[in-house]
Amino acid sequence: MWVLKKVPRPERGADGLILPLREVAGGGWHHVILDGKAEAVAYCPKCGKEGYLDEHEIDVDGVVTPSLICPHPPCDFHERVALQNYES
């Protein structure tokens, strides 16, 4: 199981929107508010690109279910992951 480290949230631009997608080498995660609900964003451990975990469950230990599949082709990452220092 991959353990994703907690990383700082991206900065916001002058328009208040989060700056364009970024990459985090080796993967990571951070909280985000999506439609008024706290969610998590994960960065793929293989390609470093981000994806939302809004269709996943995260237990009290940070274990993500179902497994994480990178949404950015041609990346083929598909593994079980846990979010380090996760607090719901």
Secondary structure, 3 states (H helix, E strand, C coil): CEEECECCCCCECCCCCECCCCECCCCEEEEEEECCEEEEEEECCCCCEEEECCCCEECCCCEEECCEECCCCCCCCEECEEECCCCC
